[in-house]
Amino acid sequence: MTNIDQFGFLVHDVGRLLRRNFEKRGGEHGLSSAQWRLLVKVVREENATQARLAELMEIEPISVSRLIDRMEQAGWVERQPHETDRRVKRVIPTDKSLAAYSAIKAVAGDIYTEAMAGMTEAEKQALVSALAKVAENLSSDEPPIPCPAPTHQAQK
């Protein structure tokens, strides 16, 4: 196989290894990987509805609803009524989830540092730029899903 023939396998393997390392180190907060993904989306997507979260996570709305049920019972998120549509609930992070988000960001940073050990800054930037271009190329027929910086700050 040539290097280009390995592309798909490498992307898949890197994703799997990143998830495995993240779950191993991030599990101290007691959330499953699906719950971590939801928590990140809730923090980044201020005032997101359940439907929007399902869209962002690319899973069925009923699955998101069940995740939110469990996370709400454990104090990670809260459902609040939408300002203009009483049928819709917004999902907001609690102080507990904002504090955990800050901690897990640090864990993720450590994992990324380990993953890119031995690479120059230019190589790291080239890798991230190339992967962003691949994602853009493959999602050209989908509406863009913005990934804004979190607007919430963890409480002291």
Stockholm file with secondary structure:
# STOCKHOLM 1.0

chainA/1-156         MTNIDQFGFLVHDVGRLLRRNFEKRGGEHGLSSAQWRLLVKVVREENATQARLAELMEIEPISVSRLIDRMEQAGWVERQPHETDRRVKRVIPTDKSLAAYSAIKAVAGDIYTEAMAGMTEAEKQALVSALAKVAENLSSDEPPIPCPAPTHQAQK
#=GR chainA/1-156 SS CCTGGGHHHHHHHHHHHHHHHHHHHHGGGCCCHHHHHHHHHHHHSTTEEHHHHHHHHTSCHHHHHHHHHHHHHTTSEEEEECSSCTTCEEEEECHHHHHHHHHHHHHHHHHHHHHTTTCCHHHHHHHHHHHHHHHHHHTTTSCCCCCCCCCCCCCC
#=GC SS_cons         CCTGGGHHHHHHHHHHHHHHHHHHHHGGGCCCHHHHHHHHHHHHSTTEEHHHHHHHHTSCHHHHHHHHHHHHHTTSEEEEECSSCTTCEEEEECHHHHHHHHHHHHHHHHHHHHHTTTCCHHHHHHHHHHHHHHHHHHTTTSCCCCCCCCCCCCCC
//
